[in-house]
């Protein structure tokens, strides 16, 4: 991790820790602190009024957000500002969220259809729609209906209906791929926080005269959990580095698959160690694990990205698969200046 990423991570950690411990819980109460810190401007280029940060910088910030189970659409807001900057929209106020599930038709510059499970759709000013042809931006004020819903973690995931709403095309990277990468960062952060809680509880909880962390079955469960968290971290950070260098769709797909698997393993291990206490609303564990369960299916679940990777592998000829795979691995291991 570079010194810039370290500084960003430390700054983000302090803010997210304060927000997580704040009595203020609503979007309207918490969101101004995110805007004031400038995190939404991290990814747009300096020429577009942003900070010109990298995906590795964003990954470190979102990892900290996941660690503290930040109840805000930071990933979506960062992606939204980046896509809007490619559309020539600058000095935005309010939240620009992202929709990765939708049905409908974009005819010319008009969209008619439904957007499903839109994070904080009720509070957003704009929504970026990721589709096969790229990205489009809609204003939520043009929605004819908003149906409120929540994911497993209690975070807003709303359905928005549009009838011939103006859809502004936007160039730039796929919002779906960016979402998968930044969700991976959040999953990684939550995994490490969950592992720390589980390890501490195993060492403190005494049963039959000794801490349960001394029992082999608990040690094995935590060891597998730690290996999964480390693998997800390595895959995610490699994907972020690859994104900084250019085309990273293969790495992002692999990283989201790896993080999704780790989320399932981590959730099971953590609640096995904690027992019933981990499910109570008063305990911090469930705030992390409920997000792990939700995030693993957002911006592409295990089946989606596994199928995507399978199609890519089939498309490669027999003689080129291994060479392509190792070339991408070497590519993602380079720093932005081309050095190892």
Order of alpha helices (4+ residues) and beta strands (2+ residues): alpha-alpha-alpha-alpha-beta-beta-beta-beta-beta-beta-beta-beta-alpha-beta-beta-alpha-alpha-alpha-alpha-alpha
